[in-house]
Amino acid sequence: MLINGLFIFMLAGFIGFEVIKRVSPLLHTPLMSLTNALDAIAVVGAIVLVGEHKSTFSAVLGVIAVIAATSNIVGGFLITDRMLKMFKSSRPTKP
């Protein structure tokens, strides 16, 4: 069971990396929005895992998952905001 889970995790990580590295820089901002939404689903899943508290090990893994996914969401929003600021004009707007 553990070996199957690790294999799926490794395969998903490899495929995700290969897909993401081929994305055009123009599509980076919409892609970040999508990954932020997926990370939000991961946070909800991790909170459910922590809430069940079937074992101490699963609770610890759930807390780590909540922290990791939340930091990924915050970082994604900060990067997206920074990239969107690059496209804003520095000229003053007319009233």
N, C-alpha and C positions, 0 to 999 in steps of 0.2 A: 504494500500500500504506500509506504513512504517513498520507495524507489520510483513507483509510478508517478506520484505527485512531483517529485524532484525532476523526473524526466520531462513531464509536461511543462513545468515551470521553466526549465532550461530551453526547451523547444520554443515556447512562447516568447521568451526573452530574445532568443536568436532571431526569430522571424520578425519580431517587433523592431529590433535594431536594424535589420536589413531593409525593412519597409521605410522606416523613418529617415535613414541616411540618404535615401534616393529622392526625398521630397524637395521640390524647388523652394528657394528662400521666399518667393512670393506667396507660397501657400503655408508658410510657417505659422502665421498668426491664427488662421482658421484651424490649423492642426492643433495648436496649443489649446484653443478653446475646446476642441473635442477631447483632448487628453485630460483637461481639467474636469470635464463632465464624467469621464471614465474613472478618474481618481475619486470623485465624489461618490460614485457607486462603491468603490473599494472601501472608502471610509464607512459607509453605511454597513457594508458586509463585516468589516472589522468590529464595529460597535456591536453588531448582533453576536459575533463570536465572543466578545468580551462579556456580553450580557448573559449568555448561556452558562458560562463558567463551569464547563464540564470537568476541567482539570486545571491545575495551576499553570501547567505548561501552555495550554491553549489560551488562558487568560493573558499570560505574559506575551505570547506571540500576537494576540489581538491588540494589546496596548502598543506594541512595537509597530504593528501594521497601521494603527490609527495615527501614530506620530509620523511615520514615514509618508503615508498618503496625504496627510494634512500639510506637511512641509512641502510636498510636491505640488499640491494645489496652490499654496501661497507663492511658491517660487514661479510657477507657471503664470499666475496673474501678474506678478511683478515684471517678468520678462515680456509678457504680452503688452503690458502698459508701456514699458520702455520702448518697445518696437513701434507701437502706435504713435508715440510722441515724436519719433523720427520722421513721420510722414506729415506732421502738422506744420503749417507755414509759420515762419517767424515774423512775417510782415504783420503790422497792426491792421485790424479789420476796420472798415468804415462803418460809422453808425448809421 
